[in-house]
């Protein structure tokens, strides 16, 4: 066996080891969500109860609840379980003050989002319902006085709403926290047939 054959055998061996290591690492990364102990919704009871708004702690290096959190954004979470009724959210919106609401499934997948630009006369009124709850609400609607609520059908009975406000400068963080705290989040009983 000459030197060229030995180098070729070593190269084949190194490539085989690298390929096996690459497949193992990619497989581990793809399997991580399936074997992780907690999904997004599972850690929320540590912060708050369903239909109660809880502000996330300020992002600090090494102490972030959400990875890569922006310290200029104040966020709060409102978990919901529609078995307890429809979820009603209300927010009074100020001009030129960013406020966003995003609606997620228990796994964290986004199913609806809106910002302060969607406000009607400075207000955002949203009701999150199941399809059956929506039918019951529509059956009770008054045709002459139509509701101005935005009605969303949730793809799952559980989920969470993420409320976000922007602090334009470091000294405005408290003002952004007050905007987030002013959002009301609560259950509304629905009479289902």
BATIVO-49718 format. One line per 8 residues: number of its first residue (from 1); for each residue x, y, z of N, C-alpha, C, O. Coordinates in pm, whole numbers, plus 32768, in hexadecimal, padded with zeros to 4 digits. Example, Ala and Ser with C-alpha at 12.3 -4.5 7.8 and 13.67 -1.06 7.14 Angstrom:
BATIVO-49718
1 = 8527:7DC7:830C:84CE:7E3E:830C:8528:7EB6:830C:8590:7EB4:834E | 8505:7F1F:82C4:8557:7F96:82CA:850A:8003:8313:853D:8072:8324 .
This chain:
BATIVO-49718
1 = 8056:7F8B:8000:8000:8000:8000:805B:807C:8000:80AD:808E:8059 | 8049:80D0:7F99:80A0:8145:7F90:8063:81BE:7FD8:7FF5:81B3:800F | 80A6:822E:7FDA:807D:82A6:8022:7FFA:82DF:7FEA:7FA4:830A:8037 | 7FEB:82DE:7F68:7F71:8315:7F2A:7EF7:82C4:7F56:7E8D:82FD:7F71 | 7F06:823F:7F5C:7E96:81EB:7F88:7E73:8207:801B:7DFE:820C:803F | 7ED9:8219:806E:7EC0:8236:80FA:7E7A:82BD:810C:7E1D:82CA:815D | 7EA6:8322:80C2:7E66:83A6:80CA:7DD6:839F:8099:7D7D:83DE:80D4 | 7DBE:8354:8030:7D36:8345:7FFB:7CDE:82FC:8061:7C6A:8323:8073 .
9 = 7D10:8295:80A1:7CC3:824D:8107:7CA6:82A7:817F:7C38:82A5:81B6 | 7D09:82F7:81A8:7CF5:8354:8218:7C8D:83BD:81F3:7C39:83E1:8246 | 7C91:83EF:8179:7C30:8452:814C:7BA3:8418:814A:7B45:845C:8174 | 7B92:83A0:811B:7B0F:835E:811B:7ADF:834C:81AA:7A69:8362:81C7 | 7B38:8324:8203:7B12:8312:828F:7AE7:8396:82CE:7A81:8399:8313 | 7B31:8403:82B7:7B0F:8488:82EF:7A89:84B6:82B6:7A37:84EB:8301 | 7A71:84A5:8236:79F1:84CE:81FA:797C:847D:8232:7910:84B4:8248 | 7992:83FC:8248:7928:83A8:8281:7906:83D4:830F:7891:83DC:8334 .
17 = 796D:83EF:8360:7956:841D:83E9:790E:84A4:83E8:78B1:84B8:8436 | 7936:8500:8391:78F6:8584:8388:7864:8576:835C:780D:85BD:838F | 7849:851D:82FF:77BF:8509:82D0:7768:84D0:8341:76F7:84FD:8355 | 779B:846E:8389:774F:8433:83F8:7737:849C:8465:76C9:84A5:849B | 779E:84EA:8486:778F:8553:84EC:7729:85BB:84BE:76D8:85E8:850F | 772D:85E3:8441:76CE:8645:840B:763F:8613:8411:75E5:865D:8439 | 7628:8597:83E9:75A1:855C:83ED:7570:8552:847D:74FC:856E:849A | 75C9:852C:84D8:75A5:8522:8566:757C:85AA:859E:7516:85B5:85E2 .
25 = 75CA:8611:8582:75AB:8696:85B5:7529:86CD:857A:74D8:8705:85C3 | 7516:86BF:84FA:749A:86EF:84BA:7422:86A3:84F1:73B9:86DE:850C | 7430:8621:8501:73C3:85D1:853B:73A2:85FD:85C8:732D:8605:85ED | 7408:8619:8618:73F1:8645:86A3:73A8:86CC:86A6:734E:86E0:86F7 | 73CE:8726:864F:738C:87AA:864A:72FB:879B:861F:72A3:87DD:8657 | 72E0:8747:85BE:7256:8734:858F:7200:86EA:85F6:7187:86FD:85F9 | 723D:8698:8648:71F2:864E:86AE:71DA:869F:872D:7182:867D:877C | 7226:870A:8742:721E:8757:87BD:7191:8786:87E0:7169:8775:8853 .
33 = 7142:87BF:8784:70BB:87E9:87AC:7063:8775:87D9:700D:8786:882F | 7076:8700:87A0:7022:868D:87C4:7045:8656:884E:6FED:861F:8891 | 70C1:8662:8878:70E9:8629:88F8:70F9:8691:8966:7115:866E:89D9 | 70E8:8710:8944:70F5:877A:89A9:708A:8768:8A13:7019:8742:89F4 | 70AC:8783:8A8F:704F:876F:8AFF:6FDD:87D2:8B03:6F72:87B0:8B35 | 6FF0:884B:8AD1:6F8A:88B1:8ADA:6F77:88F7:8A53:6FD9:8919:8A10 | 6EF8:890A:8A2C:6EDE:895F:89B9:6EC6:89EC:89EE:6ECF:8A03:8A66 | 6EA7:8A48:8996:6E98:8AD3:89BE:6E29:8AE2:8A27:6E3B:8B2A:8A8A .
41 = 6DB9:8AA0:8A13:6D47:8AAF:8A6E:6D62:8A70:8AF7:6D28:8A9B:8B5A | 6DB9:8A0C:8AFC:6DD1:89C3:8B79:6E17:8A18:8BE3:6E01:8A01:8C5A | 6E6A:8A79:8BBC:6EAF:8AC8:8C22:6E5E:8B42:8C4E:6E89:8B8A:8CA9 | 6DEC:8B5C:8C11:6D9E:8BD2:8C35:6D5F:8BCD:8CC0:6D52:8C36:8CFE | 6D37:8B59:8CF4:6D03:8B5A:8D7E:6D67:8B8F:8DE4:6D40:8BB9:8E51 | 6DE8:8B8E:8DC3:6E4C:8BC8:8E1C:6E3F:8C60:8E23:6E65:8C9D:8E86 | 6E09:8C9D:8DB8:6DFC:8D2E:8DB1:6D73:8D60:8DDF:6D6A:8DBF:8E2D | 6D09:8D1F:8DB0:6C82:8D53:8DC8:6C1A:8CE7:8DB5:6C38:8C78:8D89 .
49 = 6B9E:8D0A:8DD8:6B2B:8CB0:8DC5:6AE6:8CD4:8D42:6AFB:8D41:8D0E | 6A92:8C79:8D0C:6A4A:8C99:8C92:69F7:8D19:8CA0:69BB:8D33:8D08 | 69F6:8D67:8C33:69AC:8DE5:8C27:69DF:8E50:8C87:6994:8EAA:8CAC | 6A5D:8E46:8CB1:6A9C:8EAE:8D01:6B1D:8ED7:8CBA:6B6C:8E83:8C91 | 6B2F:8F58:8CAD:6BA3:8F8E:8C69:6C1A:8F92:8CC8:6C0E:8FC1:8D39 | 6C8C:8F61:8C9B:6D08:8F64:8CEB:6D78:8F9D:8C97:6D93:8F6D:8C29 | 6DB9:9003:8CCA:6E29:9041:8C82:6EA5:8FEB:8C95:6EC6:8FC1:8D03 | 6EE9:8FD3:8C26:6F65:8F87:8C2B:6FD2:8FDF:8C68:6FD3:9058:8C52 .
57 = 702D:8FA4:8CB2:709B:8FF3:8CEB:70F0:9033:8C7E:70FA:8FFD:8C0F | 712C:90A4:8C9C:7180:90EA:8C3A:71F3:9091:8C0E:722E:9049:8C5E | 7212:9099:8B8E:7280:9048:8B56:7305:907B:8B8A:7323:90F2:8B84 | 7355:901F:8BBD:73DB:903C:8BED:7436:8FCD:8BBC:7409:8F5B:8BAF | 74B3:8FEB:8BA3:750E:8F82:8B74:7511:8F0C:8BD5:752A:8F1E:8C4C | 74F9:8E95:8BA2:74FC:8E1C:8BF2:747E:8E00:8C41:7471:8D94:8C7B | 741F:8E5D:8C43:73A3:8E4B:8C8F:732B:8E6B:8C37:72D6:8EBC:8C5D | 7323:8E2E:8BC4:72B6:8E49:8B68:7252:8DD7:8B69:7277:8D62:8B5D .
65 = 71D3:8DFA:8B79:716A:8D96:8B73:7158:8D66:8AE3:7145:8CEF:8ACA | 715E:8DC4:8A86:7152:8DA7:89F7:71DB:8DBD:89B8:7218:8E25:89CF | 720D:8D5D:896A:7291:8D6F:892D:7294:8DE9:88D0:7233:8E04:888A | 7301:8E30:88D0:7319:8EA4:887A:72B0:8F12:888E:728D:8F57:882E | 727E:8F23:8907:721A:8F88:8924:7256:9014:8913:72C8:902D:893A | 7207:906E:88D9:7230:90F8:88C5:7214:9146:8944:71A1:914A:8970 | 7277:9186:8981:725E:91D0:89FD:7205:924B:89E8:71D4:9283:8A4A | 71F0:9277:896C:719A:92EA:8951:7107:92C2:8948:70B0:9319:893E .
73 = 70EA:9242:894A:7060:9211:8940:7034:91DF:89CA:7077:918F:8A09 | 6FC1:9211:89F5:6F82:91E0:8A70:6F17:917D:8A44:6EC2:919F:89F2 | 6F1B:9104:8A7B:6EBB:909E:8A53:6E72:9066:8ACB:6EA8:905C:8B39 | 6DF5:9041:8AB2:6DA4:8FFD:8B16:6D5F:8F88:8AD1:6D4B:8F89:8A58 | 6D3C:8F26:8B20:6CFB:8EAF:8AEA:6C76:8E9B:8B32:6C6A:8EB2:8BAA | 6C12:8E6F:8AE4:6B8F:8E4F:8B1B:6B67:8DC5:8AE6:6B35:8DBB:8A76 | 6B7C:8D5B:8B34:6B53:8CD6:8B06:6ABB:8CC8:8B0C:6A79:8D0A:8B5C | 6A85:8C73:8AB8:69F4:8C5D:8ABB:69D1:8BCB:8AA6:6A1C:8B7F:8A6A .
81 = 695B:8BA7:8ADA:691E:8B25:8AC7:688B:8B40:8AA8:683E:8B64:8B01 | 6865:8B30:8A2B:67DF:8B56:89FE:6773:8AF9:8A35:66FC:8B12:8A1C | 6797:8A91:8A7D:6733:8A3E:8AC0:66F0:8A8F:8B2F:6682:8A6D:8B5A | 6732:8AF8:8B5E:66FC:8B4E:8BC8:66A8:8BC1:8B90:666D:8C0D:8BDC | 66A2:8BCE:8B0C:6657:8C39:8ACB:66AF:8C80:8A66:6724:8C5F:8A56 | 6674:8CE2:8A21:66C1:8D2F:89C0:6721:8D8C:8A05:6707:8DBA:8A75 | 6790:8DA9:89C5:67F3:8E05:89FD:67DC:8E8F:89C3:67E0:8EA0:8949 | 67C4:8EF2:8A18:67B1:8F7C:89EC:682C:8FCE:8A10:685B:8FCD:8A81 .
89 = 685F:9016:89AB:68CE:9071:89BF:68A1:90FD:8998:685A:910F:8935 | 68CA:915F:89E7:68AB:91EA:89C8:6929:923D:89DD:6970:922B:8A40 | 6943:9297:897F:69B5:92F0:898C:698F:937A:8958:6955:9387:88EC | 69B0:93E1:89A6:69A5:946A:8978:6A2B:948F:893C:6A94:947C:897B | 6A28:94C4:88C3:6AA3:94DB:8878:6ABE:9570:886E:6A65:95BF:884F | 6B3B:9596:8888:6B66:9620:8878:6BAA:9630:87F0:6BED:95D4:87C0 | 6B98:96A3:87B4:6BD5:96BE:8732:6C6D:96BC:873F:6CA5:96EF:87A0 | 6CAE:9681:86DE:6D40:9679:86D6:6D80:962D:8749:6DF5:9645:8768 .
97 = 6D37:95D4:8789:6D6E:957E:87F2:6D56:94EE:87CA:6CE4:94BE:87CD | 6DC0:94A9:87A5:6DB5:9421:8771:6D7E:93C0:87D9:6DAE:93B9:884A | 6D18:9375:87B0:6CDF:930A:8800:6CB9:929B:87A0:6C77:92B4:873B | 6CE0:9221:87BF:6CC2:91AF:8768:6C89:913C:87BA:6CB2:9125:882C | 6C2B:90F6:877F:6BF1:907E:87BB:6C07:900C:8759:6BE8:9019:86E2 | 6C3C:8F9D:8789:6C4C:8F28:8734:6C0F:8EB0:877C:6C21:8E9E:87F4 | 6BC8:8E5F:8730:6B7B:8DEF:8766:6BBE:8D6E:873A:6BD9:8D5A:86C3 | 6BD8:8D14:879B:6C27:8C9C:8781:6BE2:8C1E:87B3:6B90:8C23:880F .
105 = 6C04:8BAE:8773:6BD7:8B2A:87A1:6C2F:8B01:8817:6C92:8B44:8832 | 6C0E:8A94:885E:6C63:8A6A:88CF:6CF3:8A4D:88A7:6D4E:8A5A:88F9 | 6D09:8A25:882B:6D91:8A07:87FD:6DDD:8A85:87D3:6E52:8A7E:87B0 | 6D9A:8AF8:87D6:6DDB:8B76:87B4:6DC5:8BA3:8726:6DFB:8C0A:86FE | 6D77:8B5A:86D8:6D60:8B81:864D:6CFD:8BF6:8647:6C95:8BF4:8689 | 6D1F:8C59:85FA:6CCE:8CD2:85EC:6C53:8CB5:8597:6C5E:8C78:852C | 6BDB:8CDF:85C7:6B65:8CD2:8572:6B23:8D58:8554:6ACC:8D5E:84FD | 6B4A:8DC4:8598:6B18:8E48:8575:6B6E:8EB1:85BB:6BA2:8E99:8628 .
113 = 6B7C:8F24:857D:6BC7:8F92:85B9:6B8F:9016:8588:6B5F:9021:8517 | 6B95:907A:85DE:6B6C:9100:85B7:6BB8:9166:860A:6BEB:9147:8676 | 6BBE:91E1:85D7:6C03:924C:861D:6BA2:92BD:8639:6B2B:92B6:8619 | 6BD6:9326:8677:6B85:939A:8699:6B47:93DB:861C:6AE4:9424:8629 | 6B7D:93C3:85A7:6B45:93FB:852C:6ABD:93BE:850B:6A73:93F8:84BC | 6A9C:934C:8546:6A1A:930C:852E:69AE:9340:858D:693C:9313:8586 | 69D1:939E:85E3:6970:93D1:8645:6902:9420:85FF:6919:9465:859C | 688A:9414:8635:6816:945F:8604:67F1:94C5:866E:67CB:94A1:86DE .
121 = 67FD:9545:864C:67E2:95B3:86A9:6833:95A6:8729:6800:95BE:8797 | 68B2:9580:871C:690C:9577:878E:68F7:94FF:87E7:692A:94FB:8857 | 68AC:949D:87B7:6890:9426:8809:68A8:93A7:87B7:6894:93A3:873E | 68D2:9340:87FE:68D9:92BA:87C4:6888:925F:881F:68A7:9251:8896 | 6821:9222:87E8:67CF:91C1:8831:67D1:913F:87E4:67A2:9139:8772 | 6806:90D7:8821:6817:9056:87DF:67DA:8FEB:8837:67E8:8FED:88B1 | 6795:8F8D:87F8:675E:8F1A:883F:6793:8E9D:87F8:6781:8E8E:877F | 67D3:8E45:8843:6808:8DC7:880D:67A5:8D59:8834:6782:8D4A:88A9 .
129 = 6779:8D0C:87D0:6711:8CA7:87E4:6731:8C27:879A:6786:8C24:8740 | 66EB:8BBD:87C1:66EC:8B43:876F:6681:8B56:8704:6633:8BB5:870B | 667C:8AFE:86A3:6617:8B08:8639:658A:8AFC:8672:652F:8B42:8647 | 6578:8AA3:86D3:64F4:8A91:8711:64CC:8B0E:8760:6458:8B37:875D | 652A:8B49:87A7:650D:8BC2:87F3:64E9:8C35:8795:6491:8C86:87B4 | 652D:8C3D:8724:650F:8CA7:86C3:6480:8C99:868F:643A:8CFD:8681 | 6456:8C1F:8672:63CC:8C09:8643:6368:8C36:86AD:6304:8C75:868B | 6382:8C19:872B:6328:8C41:8797:6324:8CD9:87A5:62B9:8D12:87BB .
137 = 6396:8D1B:8798:639B:8DAD:87A3:6352:8DEE:872E:6308:8E4E:8740 | 6368:8DB9:86B6:6325:8DF2:8640:628E:8DDD:8645:6243:8E2F:8611 | 6261:8D71:8683:61D1:8D59:868F:6190:8DBF:86EC:611A:8DDE:86DC | 61DC:8DF4:874C:61A8:8E56:87AB:61BB:8EE7:877C:618C:8F43:87BF | 6200:8EFB:870C:621C:8F83:86DD:619E:8FD2:86BF:613B:8F9C:868D | 61A3:9052:86E0:6138:90AF:86BF:6154:90E7:8634:61BF:9120:861D | 60F8:90D7:85D6:610F:9102:854C:6117:9199:853E:6159:91CB:84E3 | 60D4:91E2:8596:60D5:9273:858C:6153:92B1:85C9:6186:9314:8595 .
145 = 6185:9278:8634:61FF:92A9:8675:626B:923F:8668:627C:91EB:86C1 | 62B2:9243:85FA:6318:91DD:85E2:6392:91F4:863B:63B4:9266:865C | 63D1:9189:8661:6446:918D:86B7:64BF:91C1:8669:64CF:91A1:85F3 | 6513:9211:86AB:658E:9243:866F:6606:91EC:8697:6678:920C:8675 | 65EB:917E:86DE:6656:9125:8709:6692:90DB:8692:664D:90B7:8634 | 6714:90C6:8699:6756:906C:863C:674A:8FE1:8677:6779:8FC8:86E6 | 670B:8F86:862F:66F6:8EFD:8660:6756:8E9F:8619:6757:8E96:859F | 67A5:8E5A:8668:6808:8DFD:8632:67E3:8D6F:8659:67BC:8D55:86CA .
153 = 67F0:8D15:85FA:67DE:8C86:8617:6868:8C4C:8631:68BF:8C4E:85DA | 687A:8C17:86A8:68FA:8BDA:86CD:6901:8B4D:8694:689E:8B04:8699 | 6974:8B24:865E:6982:8A9D:8629:6987:8A32:8696:6975:89BB:867A | 699F:8A5C:8713:69A3:8A00:8785:695D:8A44:87FA:6956:8ABF:87FE | 692A:89F5:8859:68E2:8A32:88C9:6940:8A76:892D:6915:8ACA:897C | 69BF:8A53:8929:6A21:8A93:8981:6A83:8AE1:892B:6A98:8AC4:88B5 | 6AC0:8B44:8969:6B23:8B94:8923:6B4C:8C0A:897A:6B35:8C0A:89F3 | 6B88:8C6E:893B:6BB0:8CE4:8986:6BB7:8D5D:8929:6BC8:8D51:88B0 .
161 = 6BA8:8DD1:8968:6BB3:8E50:8922:6C30:8E94:8955:6C47:8E9C:89CE | 6C81:8EC6:88F9:6CF9:8F0F:891B:6CDE:8FA2:88FF:6CC0:8FC7:888D | 6CE8:8FF6:8965:6CD2:9087:8958:6D5B:90C8:895C:6DAA:90B0:89B7 | 6D78:911C:88F8:6DFC:915C:88EE:6DEE:91F2:88DE:6D97:9221:8895 | 6E43:923D:8921:6E49:92CE:8913:6EDB:92F6:8905:6F34:92B7:8940 | 6EF3:935E:88B8:6F7B:938C:889E:6F9C:9404:88F4:6F50:9463:88FC | 700E:93FE:8935:7045:9471:897C:70A7:94B3:891C:7111:947B:88FF | 7085:952A:88EC:70D8:956D:8888:7161:9594:88BD:71C1:95A0:8871 .
169 = 716A:95A8:893F:71E9:95CB:8980:71EF:9581:8A05:7187:955A:8A3A | 7268:956C:8A3C:7271:9523:8ABA:721E:9560:8B2B:71ED:9516:8B80 | 720C:95E3:8B2E:71BE:9623:8B96:7128:9612:8B85:70DC:9637:8BDE | 70FC:95DA:8B15:706D:95C9:8AFA:703C:953B:8B19:6FCA:951A:8AF9 | 708F:94EB:8B56:7067:9461:8B73:6FEE:945A:8BD1:6F94:9409:8BBD | 6FEC:94AF:8C37:6F7A:94AE:8C94:6EF9:94D3:8C4D:6E8F:9499:8C69 | 6EFF:9533:8BF1:6E89:955B:8BA4:6E59:94E8:8B4D:6DE1:94D1:8B3F | 6EB7:949E:8B11:6E93:942A:8AC0:6E55:93BD:8B17:6DF7:9379:8AED .
177 = 6E88:93AB:8B90:6E4D:934A:8BEE:6DBE:9371:8C11:6D67:931A:8C1B | 6DA5:93F2:8C23:6D1C:941F:8C43:6CBE:9404:8BCD:6C4A:93E0:8BE2 | 6CEF:9415:8B52:6C9B:93F6:8ADD:6C78:9363:8ADA:6C06:933F:8ABC | 6CD8:930D:8AF9:6CBF:927D:8AFA:6C5F:9259:8B6B:6C03:9209:8B58 | 6C73:9294:8BE1:6C1C:9277:8C53:6B8D:92A7:8C3C:6B30:9272:8C79 | 6B7B:930B:8BE6:6AF4:9340:8BCD:6A9F:92E2:8B77:6A26:92F5:8B6C | 6ADD:9280:8B3A:6A91:921E:8AEA:6A48:91C0:8B49:6A86:9185:8BA2 | 69C5:91B4:8B37:697A:9158:8B8C:6968:90D3:8B43:6958:90CE:8ACA .
185 = 696C:906A:8B91:6967:8FE3:8B5D:6913:8F90:8BBE:693A:8F7E:8C31 | 68A1:8F5D:8B90:684D:8F11:8BE9:67EA:8EB8:8B9F:67D1:8ECB:8B28 | 67B3:8E57:8BE8:6752:8DFC:8BAB:66C8:8E3B:8BA9:66A4:8E8A:8C00 | 667D:8E17:8B43:65F3:8E42:8B32:659D:8DC5:8B22:65B3:8D79:8AC4 | 653D:8DB0:8B7B:64EB:8D37:8B6E:649B:8D37:8AEC:6462:8D9C:8AC4 | 6498:8CC4:8AAC:644F:8CB3:8A2E:63EA:8C44:8A42:640C:8BD7:8A6E | 636D:8C61:8A22:6302:8BFA:8A2C:6303:8BA8:89AC:62D4:8BD7:8944 | 6337:8B2F:89B4:633D:8AD8:893E:62C3:8A7F:893B:6291:8A53:89A3 .
193 = 6292:8A65:88C1:6220:8A0D:88B1:6248:897C:88B0:61F2:8924:88A3 .
